[in-house]
Amino acid sequence: MADSRAIGIFDSGLGGLTVAKEIIKRLPDENIVYFGDTGRVPYGTRSRETIQKYAAQDESFLLKKDVKLIIAACGTVSSVAADSSGNLPVPFFEMVTHAAAAAVAVTKNKKIGVIGTSATVASGSHKKEILRLMPDADVTAAACSLFVPLVEEGWYASDDIVVTQTVKRYLEPIVKAQCDTLILGCTHYPVLIKAISAVLGDKVSLINPGVAVAEAVAYYLGKYGMSNSGNAEPTHSFFVSDKPASFKNQASVLLGEEIDDSKVEQVDLSSL
Ligand code: DGL
């Protein structure tokens, strides 16, 4: 039996649209509800308690929309608040587990790099999961705090000197550790994939967690008979917690699609 309920995706802001992009590509028949907490972004510099509280409110909003599963697209939420999502009434997917599994599957020299926000790197979440899967792996993590503002400023071209120099500087520890695989552990980083690749060279495999999660979700929906039938044109709905201004520009970069600001609804989470 088809399950036409939407897949719920949330993020601290609009970065999670890079994950929505991979879900839409892999599961084109599915309805999507996206929530970006644009009124409270960034999460990456906040305390664990605050991130957990915000994530719980984001999840409550998606549950009100009757979603069939929830994806925490945010690398920070996935790293520091995923434990508290264990009791949700719908299946929950985060970005760490499947990215770690993908990295372990492709590394040859067992030297794996992870980049993310300060909160993500401080949590050690990827390292823990990689070592669970591959106890003799050597994991090097680096917080790349300027990557999110760079992408949001529209500076991500691989021939832009500011971009390449910034990427080069942040990735020094990854290069030094001779990692042959790098997890892009933050929503915005797939936008920098060309610039990162230009710095690391094509021998380093870059893991986009959105791709790994899309594959896992596709498998799950198939296994439990929860896929949508594809009879009706799927709907993609977008909600934010601040004014939707500039959604269109950000969406064209992060989602690869222009969504008019008028199609985006502002919601108030304070009562949740
Ligand atoms: N979405 C966040 C992440 O993936 C990046 C932006 C933020 O710090 O909230 O970690």
Boltz pocket constraint, residues with backbone or C-beta under 6 A from the ligand:
constraints:
  - pocket:
      binder: B
      contacts: [[A, 11], [A, 12], [A, 13], [A, 15], [A, 16], [A, 41], [A, 42], [A, 43], [A, 44], [A, 45], [A, 73], [A, 74], [A, 75], [A, 76], [A, 77], [A, 116], [A, 117], [A, 120], [A, 148], [A, 185], [A, 186], [A, 187], [A, 188]]
      max_distance: 6.0
